[in-house]
Amino acid sequence: MNKKGFDPRQITILAMFTAISFVLVLLSEAIPKVEGFLSYEPKDAVIAIAGFLFGPAPAVIICVLVALIEMVTISATGPIGFLMNVISTCAFVLPASVIYKKRRTKSGAVTGLAIGVIAMTVMMILWNYIITPLYMNVDRSVVISMLIPVFVPFNLIKGGINSALTMLLYKPVVTALRSANLAEPSPAGSEKGGFSIGFFLLSLAILATFLLAFCALIGVF
């Protein structure tokens, strides 16, 4: 997004990111839920890529649109689910996109994503403490007993998976968009460094680690 606002090309590509994110929400319905209600959704990786490419504000717009579409279509949690979705995703993508906007390097991306995971985990501890007793209709002490053994590992693992996916997919997605003239070329001197086999393997290792942790969390093994 430039100082004059969105141009038609940006609106088109943001609509595409929104549609892809919602499709991933639909597909993630098949993934087993943690404790019967905590859902992993890979949409955060798509929205983080949009944030890296366009900046924090477009990422927030996509986040709100996807959560709104989910609320009025498939969600059984209504406004509460909408609120929690927006808080969770924004807590992850905002720090990541803000830091990457200021420091467009691999280390900037990794730092931003790591801080995003921490921010999301902390925010969801707070908001699950506030909201989940109302949603589940249970005493707050029940939720407190779940914070460390359930909510913390779930959000760390979810954030780790989505961070690894962002690291793996950002470069090929952006390259494809620029080749199709759907995204502006990177500013001179930004996004330093091309493809790195070491970075790719590190991202794969992080993804595999957190996927295994998620499988353990849902009781696959």
Secondary structure, DSSP 8 states (H G I E B T S, - for coil): -BTTB--HHHHHHHHHHHHHHHHHHHHGGGS--BTTTB---THHHHHHHHHHHH-HHHHHHHHHHHHHHHHHHT-SSHHHHHHHHHHHHHHHHHHHHHHHHH--SHHHHHHHHHHHHHHHHHHHHHHHHHHHHHHHT--HHHHHHHIIIIIHHHHHHHHHHHHHHHHHHHHHHHHHHHHTTSS----TT-S-----HHHHHHHHHHHHHHHHHHHHHTT--
